[in-house]
Amino acid sequence: MCELPDETARRDAAWTDLVRYLRASPTDVVVLPEMPFCDWEMFRKRTVDLAAWRSALAAHDTMVARLGELHTGTVLASRPVELRGKRLNQAFAWTQDGGYRGARAKYYLPDEPDGWEASWFDRGDREFPPESAGSVKVGFQLCTELLFSQAAWEIGQQGGQLIAAPRATGGHRRWPMAACLAAIMAGCFVASTNRRSYDTDAFAGRSWLVSPEGEILLETSADSPFLTAEIDLSAVDRARQTYPRNLVIPRAVN
């Protein structure tokens, strides 16, 4: 679990610190915040700035090529992409063996002064299918999507073991509550990671690892921006046999 600084000037040092941390504390999976390698300020302008967009694409291209520096098996995050003429916020899984693999793109897009995302991005798919990433079956709920519990239910019902929920959020209590509810609904672990602002109060940091029973196992801070835990995926199998994950939902009758 990690939080990364929002400010461009702090980003290189934070990356160096993360590389150093992972060499001392090797881990199988690293979860990064939402679109971690570009400035968020661009999304606070409602009119799309194509030069800023191209810069964001290039920054992520550069850093995706450097993910091998993290010496981990799997990296989970999201990034801006252009596909078939659409601008998307795409979840991805990078693995040491297979490299970059794009997953679903963000569907629930806010459109307000903190981020005119529906103006900048095309809508992705409504479906939330979990995918294999290394040895873990991962479902993605990107930032705002974490607030939609039906998505977590669908991930759990399709066999997801981990929900990766990269964020760019403030510190409202809705976010830890949503992460815990997602874990309870899905019956799987939730890893929700965030940006942190040091020069403003825009982004609150605080990344969480939540158990299938909704317990926060880890929480990062400005003093401890990277934390690692060992998890037992058999806890997911046990959780699926218990309430409310074992409910049989009746089919709609036409």
MARMI-169058 format. One record per atom (N, C-alpha, C): atom name; y, z negated, x; residue number from 1. Coordinates in steps of 0.02 Angstrom, whole numbers, plus 50000, padded with zeros to 5 digits. Layout:
// MARMI-169058
> atom,c2,c3,c1,n
> CA,Y,Z,X,NUM
...
// end
This chain:
// MARMI-169058
> atom,c2,c3,c1,n
> N,49941,50000,50042,1
> CA,50000,50000,50000,1
> C,50061,50000,50044,1
> N,50111,50041,50026,2
> CA,50172,50040,50066,2
> C,50232,50055,50022,2
> N,50290,50030,50043,3
> CA,50354,50052,50017,3
> C,50391,50085,50075,3
> N,50431,50135,50059,4
> CA,50469,50170,50110,4
> C,50542,50172,50091,4
> N,50588,50173,50140,5
> CA,50659,50171,50125,5
> C,50684,50235,50092,5
> N,50732,50227,50048,6
> CA,50763,50285,50016,6
> C,50811,50320,50063,6
> N,50843,50282,50106,7
> CA,50895,50310,50150,7
> C,50865,50353,50205,7
> N,50892,50413,50212,8
> CA,50867,50461,50262,8
> C,50870,50432,50332,8
> N,50923,50395,50348,9
> CA,50932,50369,50415,9
> C,50879,50318,50434,9
> N,50847,50288,50386,10
> CA,50796,50237,50399,10
> C,50725,50266,50400,10
> N,50717,50328,50380,11
> CA,50651,50355,50365,11
> C,50609,50364,50428,11
> N,50638,50389,50482,12
> CA,50599,50401,50544,12
> C,50571,50335,50571,12
> N,50613,50284,50573,13
> CA,50591,50219,50599,13
> C,50536,50190,50555,13
> N,50542,50199,50489,14
> CA,50491,50173,50444,14
> C,50425,50209,50454,14
> N,50428,50274,50465,15
> CA,50366,50312,50478,15
> C,50333,50288,50542,15
> N,50372,50277,50594,16
> CA,50345,50251,50657,16
> C,50312,50183,50647,16
> N,50344,50141,50607,17
> CA,50316,50075,50593,17
> C,50251,50081,50553,17
> N,50248,50128,50507,18
> CA,50187,50137,50467,18
> C,50130,50161,50511,18
> N,50143,50208,50555,19
> CA,50092,50233,50601,19
> C,50066,50175,50644,19
> N,50112,50134,50669,20
> CA,50092,50078,50711,20
> C,50051,50027,50671,20
> N,50072,50014,50610,21
> CA,50036,49967,50568,21
> C,49964,49990,50555,21
> N,49956,50054,50540,22
> CA,49889,50079,50524,22
> C,49843,50082,50585,22
> N,49872,50088,50643,23
> CA,49830,50085,50703,23
> C,49804,50014,50714,23
> N,49845,49964,50695,24
> CA,49823,49895,50702,24
> C,49780,49873,50644,24
> N,49791,49903,50585,25
> CA,49754,49884,50524,25
> C,49727,49947,50491,25
> N,49674,49976,50519,26
> CA,49647,50039,50491,26
> C,49626,50031,50418,26
> N,49637,50084,50379,27
> CA,49619,50081,50308,27
> C,49594,50150,50286,27
> N,49557,50151,50231,28
> CA,49528,50213,50206,28
> C,49578,50253,50164,28
> N,49622,50218,50128,29
> CA,49667,50252,50082,29
> C,49738,50225,50092,29
> N,49786,50271,50097,30
> CA,49857,50252,50100,30
> C,49892,50283,50039,30
> N,49932,50244,50004,31
> CA,49969,50268,49946,31
> C,50043,50265,49962,31
> N,50077,50322,49957,32
> CA,50148,50328,49972,32
> C,50188,50332,49907,32
> N,50254,50320,49909,33
> CA,50295,50324,49848,33
> C,50303,50396,49823,33
> N,50337,50402,49767,34
> CA,50350,50466,49735,34
> C,50395,50509,49779,34
> N,50373,50571,49793,35
> CA,50412,50619,49833,35
> C,50447,50583,49891,35
> N,50409,50553,49937,36
> CA,50438,50505,49985,36
> C,50482,50534,50039,36
> N,50482,50600,50049,37
> CA,50514,50628,50108,37
> C,50578,50666,50094,37
> N,50606,50658,50034,38
> CA,50670,50691,50018,38
> C,50719,50641,49989,38
> N,50782,50659,49989,39
> CA,50834,50617,49961,39
> C,50831,50619,49885,39
> N,50835,50561,49853,40
> CA,50835,50558,49780,40
> C,50903,50576,49751,40
> N,50955,50570,49792,41
> CA,51022,50581,49766,41
> C,51030,50650,49735,41
> N,50993,50699,49759,42
> CA,50997,50766,49731,42
> C,50979,50768,49657,42
> N,50933,50724,49636,43
> CA,50911,50724,49567,43
> C,50959,50688,49520,43
> N,51011,50658,49547,44
> CA,51063,50626,49506,44
> C,51117,50676,49486,44
> N,51110,50738,49507,45
> CA,51154,50791,49486,45
> C,51116,50835,49436,45
> N,51145,50845,49378,46
> CA,51109,50879,49325,46
> C,51098,50953,49341,46
> N,51145,50983,49377,47
> CA,51139,51053,49395,47
> C,51095,51060,49457,47
> N,51046,51103,49454,48
> CA,50999,51112,49509,48
> C,51035,51143,49568,48
> N,51030,51111,49625,49
> CA,51058,51135,49688,49
> C,51000,51167,49727,49
> N,50998,51233,49729,50
> CA,50941,51267,49759,50
> C,50936,51255,49834,50
> N,50993,51246,49868,51
> CA,50990,51230,49939,51
> C,50958,51162,49950,51
> N,50977,51112,49909,52
> CA,50946,51046,49915,52
> C,50872,51049,49897,52
> N,50855,51090,49847,53
> CA,50785,51098,49828,53
> C,50743,51126,49885,53
> N,50769,51178,49917,54
> CA,50733,51208,49973,54
> C,50726,51158,50031,54
> N,50778,51117,50041,55
> CA,50775,51066,50093,55
> C,50720,51014,50077,55
> N,50714,50996,50013,56
> CA,50662,50948,49994,56
> C,50593,50976,50004,56
> N,50584,51040,49987,57
> CA,50519,51073,49999,57
> C,50502,51072,50074,57
> N,50552,51090,50115,58
> CA,50541,51094,50187,58
> C,50525,51026,50216,58
> N,50560,50974,50193,59
> CA,50548,50906,50219,59
> C,50477,50884,50204,59
> N,50453,50900,50144,60
> CA,50384,50881,50127,60
> C,50333,50924,50164,60
> N,50348,50987,50174,61
> CA,50303,51029,50214,61
> C,50294,50999,50284,61
> N,50350,50978,50313,62
> CA,50349,50950,50381,62
> C,50307,50886,50384,62
> N,50318,50842,50336,63
> CA,50284,50777,50339,63
> C,50211,50781,50316,63
> N,50196,50826,50270,64
> CA,50125,50835,50252,64
> C,50086,50857,50313,64
> N,50117,50899,50354,65
> CA,50084,50922,50416,65
> C,50073,50865,50465,65
> N,50109,50809,50456,66
> CA,50103,50752,50501,66
> C,50060,50695,50473,66
> N,50030,50704,50415,67
> CA,49992,50650,50385,67
> C,49933,50628,50428,67
> N,49909,50672,50470,68
> CA,49855,50654,50515,68
> C,49874,50598,50563,68
> N,49940,50589,50574,69
> CA,49963,50535,50618,69
> C,49945,50466,50591,69
> N,49932,50462,50526,70
> CA,49919,50398,50495,70
> C,49848,50371,50509,70
> N,49805,50414,50537,71
> CA,49737,50392,50555,71
> C,49702,50357,50497,71
> N,49704,50390,50439,72
> CA,49670,50363,50380,72
> C,49629,50418,50349,72
> N,49584,50399,50304,73
> CA,49541,50449,50273,73
> C,49576,50488,50218,73
> N,49619,50453,50179,74
> CA,49650,50484,50120,74
> C,49722,50460,50112,74
> N,49767,50506,50095,75
> CA,49836,50489,50078,75
> C,49849,50515,50007,75
> N,49878,50472,49965,76
> CA,49894,50489,49896,76
> C,49969,50482,49885,76
> N,50000,50532,49853,77
> CA,50072,50530,49840,77
> C,50088,50588,49793,77
> N,50153,50606,49790,78
> CA,50174,50666,49755,78
> C,50226,50701,49797,78
> N,50239,50764,49780,79
> CA,50288,50803,49816,79
> C,50315,50859,49772,79
> N,50376,50884,49787,80
> CA,50401,50942,49751,80
> C,50366,51005,49775,80
> N,50350,51049,49728,81
> CA,50318,51113,49745,81
> C,50346,51167,49700,81
> N,50337,51230,49720,82
> CA,50349,51287,49677,82
> C,50283,51324,49668,82
> N,50263,51331,49605,83
> CA,50200,51365,49589,83
> C,50212,51412,49530,83
> N,50195,51475,49541,84
> CA,50200,51525,49488,84
> C,50269,51524,49454,84
> N,50320,51518,49496,85
> CA,50388,51519,49471,85
> C,50412,51455,49439,85
> N,50373,51401,49444,86
> CA,50393,51337,49415,86
> C,50406,51286,49470,86
> N,50457,51244,49459,87
> CA,50470,51187,49504,87
> C,50433,51126,49474,87
> N,50390,51096,49514,88
> CA,50347,51041,49490,88
> C,50349,50982,49537,88
> N,50338,50923,49509,89
> CA,50326,50862,49547,89
> C,50250,50852,49545,89
> N,50217,50872,49599,90
> CA,50144,50877,49600,90
> C,50113,50817,49637,90
> N,50066,50784,49604,91
> CA,50025,50734,49638,91
> C,49980,50770,49688,91
> N,49962,50734,49741,92
> CA,49916,50765,49789,92
> C,49874,50712,49823,92
> N,49817,50735,49847,93
> CA,49773,50696,49889,93
> C,49764,50734,49955,93
> N,49780,50702,50009,94
> CA,49768,50731,50076,94
> C,49710,50692,50106,94
> N,49660,50728,50132,95
> CA,49604,50695,50165,95
> C,49596,50721,50236,95
> N,49570,50678,50278,96
> CA,49561,50696,50348,96
> C,49515,50757,50355,96
> N,49466,50762,50312,97
> CA,49418,50817,50315,97
> C,49443,50881,50280,97
> N,49477,50873,50223,98
> CA,49494,50931,50182,98
> C,49567,50951,50182,98
> N,49610,50909,50212,99
> CA,49681,50924,50212,99
> C,49713,50914,50143,99
> N,49765,50952,50129,100
> CA,49805,50944,50068,100
> C,49770,50976,50008,100
> N,49769,50938,49952,101
> CA,49744,50966,49890,101
> C,49789,50943,49833,101
> N,49823,50990,49801,102
> CA,49866,50973,49745,102
> C,49826,50952,49685,102
> N,49854,50906,49646,103
> CA,49823,50883,49585,103
> C,49870,50899,49526,103
> N,49867,50861,49474,104
> CA,49909,50873,49415,104
> C,49983,50863,49432,104
> N,50026,50894,49392,105
> CA,50098,50887,49400,105
> C,50126,50842,49345,105
> N,50181,50810,49359,106
> CA,50211,50760,49314,106
> C,50229,50791,49247,106
> N,50208,50756,49194,107
> CA,50218,50781,49125,107
> C,50277,50745,49091,107
> N,50279,50679,49097,108
> CA,50333,50641,49065,108
> C,50393,50637,49112,108
> N,50444,50676,49096,109
> CA,50502,50684,49140,109
> C,50564,50653,49109,109
> N,50592,50600,49139,110
> CA,50655,50573,49113,110
> C,50712,50622,49125,110
> N,50765,50613,49088,111
> CA,50824,50656,49097,111
> C,50885,50613,49083,111
> N,50908,50579,49134,112
> CA,50963,50531,49129,112
> C,50996,50525,49197,112
> N,51054,50490,49201,113
> CA,51091,50489,49264,113
> C,51052,50464,49325,113
> N,51002,50420,49315,114
> CA,50963,50398,49373,114
> C,50917,50452,49400,114
> N,50906,50504,49361,115
> CA,50864,50560,49382,115
> C,50858,50611,49327,115
> N,50891,50668,49337,116
> CA,50889,50722,49286,116
> C,50826,50764,49299,116
> N,50769,50732,49294,117
> CA,50706,50764,49314,117
> C,50687,50822,49268,117
> N,50700,50815,49204,118
> CA,50683,50870,49158,118
> C,50727,50931,49170,118
> N,50784,50921,49203,119
> CA,50827,50977,49221,119
> C,50803,51011,49286,119
> N,50776,50970,49331,120
> CA,50754,50996,49396,120
> C,50683,51023,49395,120
> N,50641,50993,49353,121
> CA,50569,51008,49357,121
> C,50544,51038,49291,121
> N,50496,51082,49297,122
> CA,50457,51104,49240,122
> C,50404,51051,49225,122
> N,50384,51049,49162,123
> CA,50334,51000,49141,123
> C,50265,51021,49165,123
> N,50227,50972,49190,124
> CA,50158,50985,49210,124
> C,50111,50980,49151,124
> N,50047,50967,49165,125
> CA,49996,50964,49113,125
> C,49994,50895,49080,125
> N,49979,50893,49016,126
> CA,49973,50830,48979,126
> C,49908,50794,48998,126
> N,49858,50828,49021,127
> CA,49794,50797,49036,127
> C,49798,50755,49100,127
> N,49756,50703,49104,128
> CA,49756,50658,49161,128
> C,49685,50652,49192,128
> N,49656,50707,49214,129
> CA,49588,50704,49240,129
> C,49586,50672,49309,129
> N,49543,50623,49320,130
> CA,49534,50596,49387,130
> C,49498,50646,49431,130
> N,49513,50643,49496,131
> CA,49483,50689,49544,131
> C,49456,50650,49603,131
> N,49406,50678,49636,132
> CA,49378,50646,49695,132
> C,49426,50655,49754,132
> N,49441,50599,49787,133
> CA,49483,50600,49847,133
> C,49448,50557,49899,133
> N,49414,50590,49946,134
> CA,49371,50553,49991,134
> C,49314,50522,49951,134
> N,49306,50457,49957,135
> CA,49250,50423,49923,135
> C,49271,50391,49857,135
> N,49333,50403,49835,136
> CA,49360,50370,49776,136
> C,49378,50422,49723,136
> N,49366,50406,49660,137
> CA,49387,50449,49605,137
> C,49455,50425,49581,137
> N,49506,50467,49589,138
> CA,49576,50446,49580,138
> C,49608,50483,49521,138
> N,49644,50446,49479,139
> CA,49687,50475,49429,139
> C,49759,50461,49447,139
> N,49804,50506,49430,140
> CA,49875,50498,49448,140
> C,49917,50488,49385,140
> N,49960,50437,49388,141
> CA,50014,50427,49339,141
> C,50078,50421,49380,141
> N,50120,50471,49378,142
> CA,50179,50474,49421,142
> C,50238,50439,49388,142
> N,50258,50383,49416,143
> CA,50318,50347,49397,143
> C,50321,50335,49321,143
> N,50365,50369,49285,144
> CA,50373,50359,49213,144
> C,50307,50362,49175,144
> N,50260,50401,49200,145
> CA,50195,50409,49166,145
> C,50157,50343,49163,145
> N,50173,50296,49208,146
> CA,50140,50232,49208,146
> C,50154,50193,49144,146
> N,50208,50210,49109,147
> CA,50226,50175,49047,147
> C,50186,50199,48987,147
> N,50145,50250,48996,148
> CA,50106,50278,48940,148
> C,50034,50257,48948,148
> N,50015,50206,48909,149
> CA,49949,50175,48919,149
> C,49892,50220,48898,149
> N,49903,50268,48853,150
> CA,49850,50313,48834,150
> C,49825,50353,48894,150
> N,49871,50369,48940,151
> CA,49850,50406,49000,151
> C,49802,50364,49042,151
> N,49816,50300,49049,152
> CA,49771,50256,49086,152
> C,49702,50252,49052,152
> N,49703,50247,48986,153
> CA,49640,50245,48948,153
> C,49599,50308,48963,153
> N,49632,50365,48962,154
> CA,49596,50428,48974,154
> C,49567,50431,49045,154
> N,49605,50407,49094,155
> CA,49580,50405,49163,155
> C,49517,50362,49168,155
> N,49520,50303,49136,156
> CA,49463,50259,49138,156
> C,49402,50288,49103,156
> N,49413,50319,49045,157
> CA,49357,50347,49007,157
> C,49324,50406,49043,157
> N,49361,50436,49089,158
> CA,49334,50492,49127,158
> C,49308,50471,49196,158
> N,49302,50406,49206,159
> CA,49268,50381,49267,159
> C,49313,50368,49326,159
> N,49379,50365,49316,160
> CA,49424,50350,49371,160
> C,49411,50280,49399,160
> N,49417,50273,49464,161
> CA,49409,50207,49496,161
> C,49476,50179,49520,161
> N,49523,50223,49532,162
> CA,49589,50203,49557,162
> C,49642,50246,49524,162
> N,49695,50214,49499,163
> CA,49754,50250,49476,163
> C,49806,50245,49530,163
> N,49829,50302,49555,164
> CA,49884,50305,49602,164
> C,49948,50318,49562,164
> N,49996,50273,49568,165
> CA,50058,50279,49528,165
> C,50119,50274,49574,165
> N,50133,50326,49613,166
> CA,50193,50326,49655,166
> C,50255,50323,49610,166
> N,50306,50283,49632,167
> CA,50365,50273,49591,167
> C,50429,50282,49632,167
> N,50484,50290,49593,168
> CA,50552,50285,49620,168
> C,50591,50247,49566,168
> N,50586,50180,49568,169
> CA,50610,50140,49511,169
> C,50651,50080,49535,169
> N,50689,50052,49487,170
> CA,50723,49989,49497,170
> C,50675,49931,49488,170
> N,50704,49872,49476,171
> CA,50663,49812,49475,171
> C,50650,49783,49407,171
> N,50658,49822,49354,172
> CA,50646,49796,49286,172
> C,50574,49774,49278,172
> N,50564,49721,49238,173
> CA,50496,49694,49231,173
> C,50448,49742,49197,173
> N,50474,49796,49166,174
> CA,50429,49844,49135,174
> C,50379,49872,49185,174
> N,50399,49878,49249,175
> CA,50355,49912,49297,175
> C,50294,49871,49316,175
> N,50300,49806,49335,176
> CA,50238,49769,49348,176
> C,50197,49760,49285,176
> N,50230,49753,49228,177
> CA,50193,49747,49165,177
> C,50153,49810,49151,177
> N,50183,49868,49163,178
> CA,50149,49932,49151,178
> C,50090,49941,49199,178
> N,50099,49921,49262,179
> CA,50045,49929,49311,179
> C,49985,49885,49291,179
> N,50000,49824,49268,180
> CA,49945,49779,49248,180
> C,49911,49804,49185,180
> N,49950,49830,49137,181
> CA,49920,49855,49075,181
> C,49878,49917,49090,181
> N,49902,49961,49135,182
> CA,49862,50020,49153,182
> C,49794,50000,49181,182
> N,49793,49949,49224,183
> CA,49730,49926,49252,183
> C,49684,49900,49198,183
> N,49712,49862,49150,184
> CA,49672,49834,49096,184
> C,49645,49889,49051,184
> N,49688,49937,49034,185
> CA,49667,49992,48991,185
> C,49613,50035,49023,185
> N,49622,50050,49087,186
> CA,49575,50095,49122,186
> C,49513,50060,49147,186
> N,49520,49994,49162,187
> CA,49465,49959,49195,187
> C,49456,49981,49266,187
> N,49512,49999,49299,188
> CA,49507,50018,49369,188
> C,49565,49988,49408,188
> N,49564,49997,49473,189
> CA,49619,49973,49515,189
> C,49680,50018,49506,189
> N,49739,49989,49512,190
> CA,49802,50027,49509,190
> C,49841,50013,49573,190
> N,49860,50066,49607,191
> CA,49903,50062,49666,191
> C,49969,50096,49650,191
> N,50021,50055,49641,192
> CA,50086,50082,49622,192
> C,50137,50067,49677,192
> N,50163,50120,49707,193
> CA,50205,50114,49766,193
> C,50276,50138,49751,193
> N,50326,50111,49785,194
> CA,50395,50123,49767,194
> C,50438,50135,49829,194
> N,50493,50170,49819,195
> CA,50547,50173,49868,195
> C,50584,50106,49869,195
> N,50619,50093,49924,196
> CA,50665,50035,49927,196
> C,50733,50059,49954,196
> N,50785,50040,49918,197
> CA,50853,50053,49941,197
> C,50879,49991,49979,197
> N,50909,50004,50036,198
> CA,50938,49950,50076,198
> C,51015,49949,50070,198
> N,51044,50006,50057,199
> CA,51117,50011,50055,199
> C,51144,50006,49984,199
> N,51101,50013,49933,200
> CA,51120,50007,49863,200
> C,51065,49968,49827,200
> N,51072,49961,49761,201
> CA,51020,49928,49722,201
> C,50980,49978,49681,201
> N,50979,50041,49702,202
> CA,50947,50093,49662,202
> C,50872,50083,49655,202
> N,50837,50071,49710,203
> CA,50764,50065,49710,203
> C,50744,49997,49737,203
> N,50697,49966,49702,204
> CA,50682,49895,49714,204
> C,50624,49882,49761,204
> N,50592,49934,49787,205
> CA,50532,49921,49827,205
> C,50479,49889,49783,205
> N,50442,49842,49812,206
> CA,50389,49806,49775,206
> C,50334,49855,49752,206
> N,50287,49865,49796,207
> CA,50227,49905,49780,207
> C,50170,49856,49766,207
> N,50128,49875,49718,208
> CA,50075,49829,49696,208
> C,50006,49861,49699,208
> N,49957,49820,49715,209
> CA,49887,49836,49704,209
> C,49863,49788,49650,209
> N,49836,49816,49596,210
> CA,49816,49777,49537,210
> C,49741,49784,49526,210
> N,49709,49729,49509,211
> CA,49636,49730,49496,211
> C,49621,49759,49428,211
> N,49558,49777,49415,212
> CA,49540,49803,49348,212
> C,49552,49753,49291,212
> N,49563,49690,49308,213
> CA,49578,49640,49257,213
> C,49652,49625,49251,213
> N,49693,49666,49285,214
> CA,49765,49659,49278,214
> C,49797,49606,49323,214
> N,49763,49586,49376,215
> CA,49790,49537,49423,215
> C,49822,49573,49482,215
> N,49884,49554,49499,216
> CA,49917,49583,49557,216
> C,49887,49553,49621,216
> N,49854,49594,49660,217
> CA,49821,49572,49721,217
> C,49866,49574,49782,217
> N,49912,49623,49783,218
> CA,49959,49630,49838,218
> C,50027,49649,49810,218
> N,50080,49627,49843,219
> CA,50148,49649,49826,219
> C,50188,49654,49890,219
> N,50213,49714,49905,220
> CA,50252,49723,49966,220
> C,50323,49695,49956,220
> N,50358,49688,50012,221
> CA,50427,49664,50012,221
> C,50464,49698,50069,221
> N,50529,49686,50074,222
> CA,50567,49713,50130,222
> C,50541,49687,50197,222
> N,50518,49625,50197,223
> CA,50491,49596,50259,223
> C,50419,49618,50273,223
> N,50382,49636,50221,224
> CA,50312,49659,50228,224
> C,50304,49723,50189,224
> N,50329,49779,50215,225
> CA,50327,49842,50177,225
> C,50259,49875,50175,225
> N,50212,49853,50217,226
> CA,50145,49882,50218,226
> C,50095,49825,50212,226
> N,50048,49832,50165,227
> CA,49996,49782,50156,227
> C,49930,49817,50141,227
> N,49876,49787,50164,228
> CA,49809,49816,50156,228
> C,49762,49764,50127,228
> N,49718,49786,50082,229
> CA,49666,49743,50054,229
> C,49601,49781,50052,229
> N,49547,49744,50056,230
> CA,49480,49773,50046,230
> C,49461,49763,49974,230
> N,49441,49816,49940,231
> CA,49422,49811,49870,231
> C,49349,49831,49861,231
> N,49319,49803,49810,232
> CA,49249,49817,49793,232
> C,49248,49860,49731,232
> N,49230,49923,49739,233
> CA,49232,49970,49682,233
> C,49180,49953,49629,233
> N,49132,49910,49645,234
> CA,49085,49890,49593,234
> C,49119,49849,49539,234
> N,49179,49822,49555,235
> CA,49218,49785,49504,235
> C,49238,49832,49447,235
> N,49246,49896,49463,236
> CA,49263,49945,49411,236
> C,49205,49953,49363,236
> N,49145,49958,49390,237
> CA,49086,49966,49347,237
> C,49078,49905,49301,237
> N,49090,49846,49327,238
> CA,49084,49786,49286,238
> C,49138,49784,49232,238
> N,49199,49803,49251,239
> CA,49254,49802,49203,239
> C,49242,49849,49145,239
> N,49210,49906,49158,240
> CA,49199,49956,49106,240
> C,49153,49930,49050,240
> N,49115,49879,49066,241
> CA,49068,49852,49016,241
> C,49100,49799,48973,241
> N,49165,49784,48985,242
> CA,49197,49729,48950,242
> C,49257,49753,48909,242
> N,49279,49710,48864,243
> CA,49336,49722,48821,243
> C,49399,49730,48863,243
> N,49444,49777,48846,244
> CA,49441,49826,48791,244
> C,49411,49893,48812,244
> N,49385,49898,48873,245
> CA,49361,49963,48898,245
> C,49297,49986,48863,245
> N,49261,49939,48833,246
> CA,49197,49957,48800,246
> C,49205,49974,48726,246
> N,49267,49978,48703,247
> CA,49278,49995,48633,247
> C,49257,50068,48619,247
> N,49228,50079,48562,248
> CA,49212,50146,48539,248
> C,49268,50168,48493,248
> N,49305,50220,48514,249
> CA,49361,50244,48475,249
> C,49337,50296,48426,249
> N,49348,50285,48361,250
> CA,49323,50334,48311,250
> C,49360,50401,48317,250
> N,49324,50454,48306,251
> CA,49354,50520,48306,251
> C,49395,50531,48243,251
> N,49448,50569,48249,252
> CA,49489,50585,48191,252
> C,49448,50630,48144,252
> N,49455,50619,48079,253
> CA,49419,50659,48028,253
> C,49469,50704,47995,253
> N,49455,50768,47995,254
> CA,49500,50817,47963,254
> C,49486,50819,47887,254
// end
